[in-house]
């Protein structure tokens, strides 16, 4: 289980597309093997790298879209290929839209986050490591508790108007998910059938639910929904795609 906090905000780096410039202030983890919470500061990143490389699976919330790109800027692109179970991706796949960690915790567990990412930034700038660690590890704990609830009950909840609405959570990857993960890892192209048309795509991003890449049929970058891909296969590429 993993969560991280940053040194800078999106406003300071010019927007979400520059997440690699955010910097990492602290990384919080929970280890099932040791049944303990632990934090890593910048001076501990070599230890963190060893732990990540040895992990069979890393669970988190918005790892694919946020934590991994931010951490990859610090440790290297190998982070993007780590075995990942992302609760945000799983919920988005079932619900059809994004939902926040706080919203899931409120509706499912009856609890909330300690604050916002801006609070974590303030703690970092003030050098208040005790409160920063507590904030980060509380998010790790919320993620762990949501994961365990979903494993036991097969669902999480979110608030829909005046009622609690369920989100089915099966944690089963789409049969073609491995094709796009491998394409992203090896920089291969994918030939796929989508919308009744055969397309050759240079995959540049994949979060488990959506594929982003350059479509040679349309000659421009496009985003595709994994659940609408009819067939897909890897095609070797002799030149770097990105």
Protein Blocks (a to p, Z undefined) as FASTA:
>chain_A
ZZdddfbdfklnopaklmmmnopabdcdddfklopaddddfklmmmmmmmmmmpmbdcde
hklmmmmmmmmmmnopklmmpccddfklmmmmmnopacdfklmmmmmnopacfbdfklmm
mmmmnopaklmmmmmmmmmmmmmmmmmmmmmnopacddehjbccddddehpacfklmmmm
mmmmnopacdddeehiacddddfbdehjaccdddfklopacdddfklpfbdcddddfbdf
ZZ
